[in-house]
């Protein structure tokens, strides 16, 4: 600022450098962004947001100590910023300092308990629009479900000789056009298999994912996000979009799937799956490269996304996941659901969320969930999302 309190040429130049760094960061060019953030912080050392952005960039570059120093510098300038405390705690935890992380997290909790909430402060100018993340995520939801185009892609048409009644019903609806009007509401409710949309879960379940991830971030619950059973990738893409919307650089989205459809039920191990052989439907088989391509179409294929190919019983127990904040299971079957719960629930942080896509819709899935909760003495309330899904929060 000059002596009259007006923005100086130096402030303007720093702002331009900062905005340029932000554009590079959003494009995934973190090394170049880091250089510009360092320059901006040197030129204008009194702005907390510059040091927060610099810390984020250093964390992405695996520069743990410099990143922590940047977050501490930001906290010196803005000591009541709880999101900065959350980021510092997560960095301490990942760097092998659990005691320091707990101390930092305790400070954040104390501030929130006192009603001081500086959550999701962002160093990027929002041109006067405070709810820009919500606007972005609403648009992503509508694109993923094809509801931006009123579900005009319609349901997928797949005929299979082992399911003649279902096949003929779908063919009749397609030929007569009778599925056209109700398909919009069916899409909103997540009750069809879309021809082009990247998810079949519907609006309520996507909103539930957003609510759980946002709450986990707001409460400082440590850990990554996972969807087990990703189909075309839509719900996992949405998880990555949420992290992008809030500038969260320290969590990974894990996408676990066979990428070849559902397994044939193992009735010797899981007799509850009798009559639920979904392996015959090729619509449910989407290969890994197609899913990767779908992430890329949204600009969300980066090093915060990792894929776990294989059947859950084989891929999840050995997955290199340290801890989770949100786990979403969409395996339909008893065996797939039980395998995922057994492997992942011990890694879920207290305060984390378990989302079951098919709890009400698939009796084998519902039975697996009930059996697991009884076995592990889980008494957290199971909350209904819509006609199909439910979730609970780990105590």
Protein Blocks (a to p, Z undefined) as FASTA:
>chain_A
ZZkopacfklmmmmmmmmmmmmmmmnopamlmmmmmmmmmmmmmmbfklmmmmmmmmmmn
opaklmmmmmmmmmmmmmmlmklmmmmmmmmmmnopaklmmmmmmmmmmmmmnopacehi
afbdeehpaklmmmmmmmmmmmmnopmnoopnopaddddfklmmlmmmmmmmmmnopmmm
mmmmmmmnopaccfkbmbfnbjmlmmmmmmmmmmmmmnopacddddehjknommmmmmmm
mmmmnopakbccddddeknojadddfklmmmlgoiacklpmklpccfklmmmmmmmnopa
cfkbccdedjfklmmmmpccfbdfbdcddehpamlmmmmmmmmmmmpcghiacddfklmm
mmklmmmmmmmmmmnopabdcddfblmbccdddZZ
